[in-house]
Amino acid sequence: MKEFEFVGPPAEDGAADLSTACGRQLKPVIHAIVQSAVAAGWREEDVLLCLVDLAWEMYEQRRGEAELDP
């Protein structure tokens, strides 16, 4: 798998702009992961749901760590 490097966030601070810019950068990477898993015999829906679960778990873990910081 090729290396992935984020480009900086948009100059505007709007949440929609950030979400769109982040999504635009992540979509090709996620697509490549899903296609690779499908080629290995996984169901696309299962892989996508797993990615959602994993992302949510990472978010919750980070949120929990932030609550512990004074």
C-alpha positions, 0 to 999 in steps of 0.5 A, a space after each residue: 500500500 502506498 504512503 499517505 500524507 495529508 495536505 493541510 486543512 482549508 483556510 476557512 474554519 467551517 466544520 463543513 469545509 474541514 469535513 469535505 477536505 478531510 473526506 476528499 483526502 481519505 476517500 481514495 485511501 479507504 476505497 483502496 483498503 476496501 477494494 483490497 479486502 474485497 479482492 481477498 474475499 471479504 464482503 464490502 459492507 462488512 469492511 465498511 462497517 468495520 472501518 466505521 466501528 474502528 473510527 468511532 472506537 478511536 474517536 471515543 478513546 481520544 475523547 476519553 483521553 482528552 477528558 482525563 487531561 486537566 
